[in-house]
Amino acid sequence: MSDTFSYSRIDVYEQCGFKYKLCYVDGKRFYTDSLATELGTLVHETEETIANYIKDGQPIDYTTLKNKFIAKMFELQLKYKDDFNSLDKSDRTYSQKCFYYLEEGIYRLEKYFKEHPTHIVIGTEIPFEFEYEKYTFKGFIDRVFYDTALDLFIIQDIKTYAVPLENTKLSAPLQFVIYTLACQKLFNIDDPLKFKCQYDLPFCDLTQSAGVGDYLIRGKNKLNKLFEGIEKEDFEPNPSPLCHWCDYCPTNPKQPAEARGLCPYHSLWTKQTQLPNLLIRENFLR
């Protein structure tokens, strides 16, 4: 078993031990595109470019950025015809969210720095690697700002969610626990109070603070517990409605052919039926 982890890898184990086993122990890994992931990549690339313009003190070429965004948007509209025009939790379609971003969301970062003149861009897509216990964490941070007045680093992760995150997901998110540990290493700073964590939600016109109180201590305790489960090979399945988007679940209409039959533990929930959390069970690892 590899001792190198990313946030996404440890997050898979937290979601479902059996999915983790299939992915990282058995090596049955698959990747399928979706409208959500492709649009998320498009927004991330646009936001990264804008932040780099600001970092370099250059005027932001919104015309070029918008033209690239629109070209990709119409490509996605053709590729995902049904999904593109379906309503989400915010009662908006992807089309509506895209046009909102082009009209307003794309200007949010420039407006942010005008409202926070003491803030500067440290970097975007910042690579990191650090040792945690006997494991190595590697990955990239969307962007880091620095408040020169407060001597404070602001770690931001961009999410193209349709609605804000619930408070229960903001107290000690593992993603920011890992990013804070990474920044402590990158900037040689031990004091966790020198870092502020935020989710930036362009489609919601909102920035949400994450990490409450001693979130780093609580996050480390959670990491230790997860690693303990992995070491013990505790790969208990955790069926939920999220199964519907899992590559191993037969209710996923985009399930890869090679993934069929690999997971006998899955919820029967779908977007169409919205059944309760019914599931198929067999004797675990029989």
C-alpha positions as CSV (number, residue, x, y, z in Angstrom):
1,M,0.0,0.0,0.0
2,S,1.4,3.4,-1.0
3,D,2.2,5.8,1.9
4,T,1.6,8.8,-0.3
5,F,-1.8,10.5,0.2
6,S,-3.8,13.3,-1.3
7,Y,-6.8,15.0,0.3
8,S,-9.0,13.2,-2.3
9,R,-7.6,9.8,-1.3
10,I,-8.2,10.2,2.4
11,D,-11.6,11.7,1.6
12,V,-12.6,8.5,-0.3
13,Y,-11.8,6.4,2.8
14,E,-13.9,8.8,5.0
15,Q,-16.8,8.4,2.5
16,C,-16.7,4.7,2.1
17,G,-14.2,2.1,3.2
18,F,-15.1,-0.4,0.5
19,K,-14.7,2.2,-2.2
20,Y,-11.3,3.0,-0.8
21,K,-10.4,-0.7,-1.0
22,L,-11.5,-1.0,-4.6
23,C,-9.6,2.2,-5.6
24,Y,-6.4,2.1,-3.6
25,V,-5.9,-1.5,-2.5
26,D,-7.3,-3.5,-5.4
27,G,-6.2,-0.9,-7.9
28,K,-9.6,-0.8,-9.7
29,R,-9.6,2.9,-10.3
30,F,-11.7,4.6,-13.0
31,Y,-12.3,8.2,-14.0
32,T,-15.4,9.4,-15.9
33,D,-16.1,13.0,-16.9
34,S,-19.2,14.7,-15.7
35,L,-20.7,18.2,-16.3
36,A,-20.0,19.1,-12.7
37,T,-16.3,18.2,-12.9
38,E,-15.7,19.7,-16.3
39,L,-17.5,23.0,-15.4
40,G,-15.6,23.0,-12.1
41,T,-12.3,22.7,-14.0
42,L,-13.3,25.6,-16.4
43,V,-14.2,27.9,-13.5
44,H,-10.9,27.0,-11.6
45,E,-8.8,27.8,-14.7
46,T,-10.6,31.1,-15.2
47,E,-10.2,32.1,-11.5
48,E,-6.5,31.0,-11.6
49,T,-5.8,33.2,-14.6
50,I,-7.6,36.2,-13.0
51,A,-5.6,35.7,-9.7
52,N,-2.3,35.6,-11.7
53,Y,-3.2,38.8,-13.5
54,I,-3.7,40.5,-10.2
55,K,-0.6,38.9,-8.7
56,D,1.5,40.2,-11.7
57,G,-0.1,43.7,-11.6
58,Q,-1.5,43.2,-15.1
59,P,-4.9,44.3,-16.5
60,I,-7.4,41.5,-16.6
61,D,-8.3,40.4,-20.1
62,Y,-11.9,39.7,-19.5
63,T,-12.7,39.5,-23.2
64,T,-10.4,36.6,-23.9
65,L,-11.4,34.9,-20.6
66,K,-15.1,35.2,-21.5
67,N,-14.6,34.0,-25.1
68,K,-12.8,30.9,-23.8
69,F,-15.5,30.3,-21.2
70,I,-18.3,30.6,-23.7
71,A,-16.7,28.3,-26.2
72,K,-16.2,25.6,-23.6
73,M,-19.7,26.3,-22.2
74,F,-21.4,25.5,-25.5
75,E,-19.2,22.4,-25.9
76,L,-20.4,21.2,-22.5
77,Q,-24.0,22.0,-23.4
78,L,-23.8,19.7,-26.5
79,K,-22.0,17.0,-24.5
80,Y,-24.4,17.0,-21.6
81,K,-27.7,18.1,-23.1
82,D,-30.0,16.8,-20.4
83,D,-27.8,17.7,-17.4
84,F,-27.2,21.2,-18.7
85,N,-30.8,22.2,-18.6
86,S,-31.9,20.4,-15.4
87,L,-32.6,22.3,-12.2
88,D,-30.2,21.8,-9.2
89,K,-30.6,22.5,-5.5
90,S,-30.7,26.2,-6.1
91,D,-33.5,25.9,-8.7
92,R,-31.2,27.0,-11.4
93,T,-29.9,25.2,-14.5
94,Y,-26.2,25.0,-15.4
95,S,-27.0,27.4,-18.2
96,Q,-28.3,30.0,-15.8
97,K,-25.3,29.5,-13.5
98,C,-22.9,29.9,-16.4
99,F,-24.5,33.1,-17.6
100,Y,-24.5,34.4,-14.0
101,Y,-20.8,33.8,-13.8
102,L,-20.1,35.6,-17.1
103,E,-22.2,38.6,-16.0
104,E,-21.2,38.9,-12.4
105,G,-19.2,36.1,-10.9
106,I,-16.1,36.5,-13.1
107,Y,-15.6,40.0,-11.6
108,R,-15.7,38.9,-7.9
109,L,-12.0,38.5,-7.4
110,E,-11.0,41.9,-8.8
111,K,-13.7,43.4,-6.6
112,Y,-12.4,41.5,-3.6
113,F,-8.9,43.0,-3.9
114,K,-10.3,46.5,-4.4
115,E,-12.2,46.0,-1.1
116,H,-9.2,44.6,0.6
117,P,-6.2,46.8,-0.4
118,T,-3.9,45.2,2.2
119,H,-4.3,41.7,0.6
120,I,-1.9,40.3,-2.0
121,V,-1.9,37.1,-4.0
122,I,0.9,34.7,-2.9
123,G,0.1,32.1,-5.5
124,T,-2.3,29.8,-7.3
125,E,-2.4,26.1,-7.7
126,I,0.4,26.0,-5.2
127,P,2.1,22.5,-5.0
128,F,2.9,21.0,-1.6
129,E,4.4,17.9,-0.1
130,F,4.9,17.3,3.6
131,E,5.3,14.4,6.0
132,Y,2.5,13.5,8.4
133,E,3.4,10.7,10.8
134,K,4.7,8.0,8.5
135,Y,2.7,9.2,5.5
136,T,3.4,11.8,2.8
137,F,0.7,14.3,1.7
138,K,1.0,15.8,-1.8
139,G,-1.4,18.1,-3.7
140,F,-2.2,21.6,-4.8
141,I,-3.9,24.6,-3.1
142,D,-6.2,26.6,-5.3
143,R,-4.9,30.0,-4.0
144,V,-3.3,31.7,-1.0
145,F,-3.6,35.4,-0.2
146,Y,-1.7,37.4,2.4
147,D,-3.1,40.2,4.5
148,T,-0.1,42.6,5.0
149,A,-1.9,44.5,7.7
150,L,-2.8,41.5,9.9
151,D,0.1,39.3,9.0
152,L,-2.4,36.6,8.1
153,F,-2.4,34.0,5.3
154,I,-5.7,33.3,3.7
155,I,-6.1,29.8,2.2
156,Q,-8.9,29.6,-0.4
157,D,-10.5,26.6,-2.1
158,I,-12.9,27.2,-5.0
159,K,-16.1,25.2,-5.1
160,T,-18.7,25.4,-7.9
161,Y,-21.5,24.3,-5.5
162,A,-25.0,25.4,-6.3
163,V,-25.8,26.2,-2.6
164,P,-23.6,27.1,0.4
165,L,-22.1,24.5,2.6
166,E,-23.9,23.5,5.8
167,N,-22.4,24.6,9.0
168,T,-21.6,21.1,10.1
169,K,-19.2,20.8,7.1
170,L,-17.3,24.0,8.1
171,S,-16.1,23.3,11.6
172,A,-13.1,21.1,10.8
173,P,-13.0,20.1,7.1
174,L,-10.2,17.7,6.4
175,Q,-9.3,19.5,3.2
176,F,-8.3,22.7,5.1
177,V,-6.7,20.7,7.9
178,I,-4.3,19.3,5.3
179,Y,-3.9,22.6,3.5
180,T,-3.1,24.4,6.8
181,L,-0.5,21.7,7.6
182,A,0.9,22.2,4.1
183,C,1.1,26.0,4.5
184,Q,2.8,25.6,7.9
185,K,5.5,23.7,6.1
186,L,5.6,26.0,3.0
187,F,5.9,29.2,5.0
188,N,7.8,27.8,8.0
189,I,5.1,29.0,10.4
190,D,4.0,26.8,13.4
191,D,1.2,29.1,14.7
192,P,-2.1,27.9,13.2
193,L,-3.7,31.3,14.0
194,K,-1.6,32.8,11.2
195,F,-3.9,31.0,8.7
196,K,-7.5,31.7,7.7
197,C,-9.4,29.1,5.6
198,Q,-12.2,29.9,3.2
199,Y,-14.4,28.2,0.6
200,D,-15.0,30.6,-2.3
201,L,-18.3,29.8,-4.1
202,P,-18.5,31.8,-7.4
203,F,-22.0,30.5,-8.3
204,C,-23.4,31.5,-4.9
205,D,-21.6,34.9,-4.8
206,L,-20.3,33.9,-1.4
207,T,-17.1,33.2,0.6
208,Q,-17.5,30.9,3.6
209,S,-15.0,30.7,6.4
210,A,-14.0,27.2,7.5
211,G,-12.1,25.9,10.5
212,V,-13.6,26.8,13.9
213,G,-11.6,27.1,17.1
214,D,-9.1,24.2,17.5
215,Y,-10.0,22.8,14.1
216,L,-6.4,21.7,13.5
217,I,-6.3,19.6,16.7
218,R,-9.7,18.1,15.9
219,G,-8.6,17.5,12.3
220,K,-5.4,15.7,13.3
221,N,-7.5,13.5,15.6
222,K,-9.8,12.6,12.7
223,L,-6.8,11.9,10.4
224,N,-5.2,9.6,13.0
225,K,-8.5,7.7,13.3
226,L,-8.8,7.3,9.5
227,F,-5.2,6.1,9.2
228,E,-5.8,3.7,12.0
229,G,-8.8,2.2,10.1
230,I,-6.8,1.9,6.9
231,E,-3.9,0.2,8.8
232,K,-6.4,-2.3,10.3
233,E,-7.9,-2.8,6.8
234,D,-11.3,-1.8,8.1
235,F,-13.0,-1.4,4.7
236,E,-16.6,-1.3,5.8
237,P,-19.0,-0.1,3.0
238,N,-21.1,3.0,3.6
239,P,-24.0,3.0,1.2
240,S,-25.8,6.4,0.7
241,P,-27.4,8.4,-2.1
242,L,-23.9,9.4,-3.1
243,C,-23.6,5.9,-4.5
244,H,-25.6,7.1,-7.5
245,W,-22.5,9.1,-8.7
246,C,-20.0,6.3,-7.8
247,D,-18.2,4.5,-10.7
248,Y,-18.9,1.2,-8.9
249,C,-22.6,1.6,-8.5
250,P,-25.0,0.1,-11.2
251,T,-27.5,3.0,-10.7
252,N,-24.9,5.4,-12.1
253,P,-25.8,5.7,-15.8
254,K,-22.2,6.5,-16.7
255,Q,-20.7,3.5,-14.9
256,P,-17.7,2.1,-16.8
257,A,-18.2,-1.3,-18.1
258,E,-15.1,-2.5,-16.3
259,A,-16.5,-1.4,-12.9
260,R,-19.7,-3.5,-13.2
261,G,-20.2,-6.1,-10.5
262,L,-17.3,-4.9,-8.3
263,C,-19.4,-3.5,-5.5
264,P,-22.3,-5.5,-4.0
265,Y,-23.0,-2.8,-1.4
266,H,-24.8,0.2,-2.9
267,S,-27.8,2.4,-2.3
268,L,-30.7,2.1,-4.7
269,W,-31.3,5.9,-4.5
270,T,-31.5,7.7,-7.9
271,K,-32.3,11.2,-8.9
272,Q,-35.5,9.9,-10.6
273,T,-36.9,7.6,-7.9
274,Q,-35.3,9.2,-4.7
275,L,-36.0,5.9,-2.9
276,P,-35.0,5.7,0.8
277,N,-31.5,4.4,1.5
278,L,-32.3,0.9,0.3
279,L,-29.3,-1.2,-0.5
280,I,-28.1,-4.5,-1.6
281,R,-26.2,-6.4,1.1
282,E,-24.2,-9.6,1.0
283,N,-21.9,-11.1,3.6
284,F,-19.1,-8.5,3.8
285,L,-16.0,-9.6,1.7
286,R,-17.5,-13.1,1.5
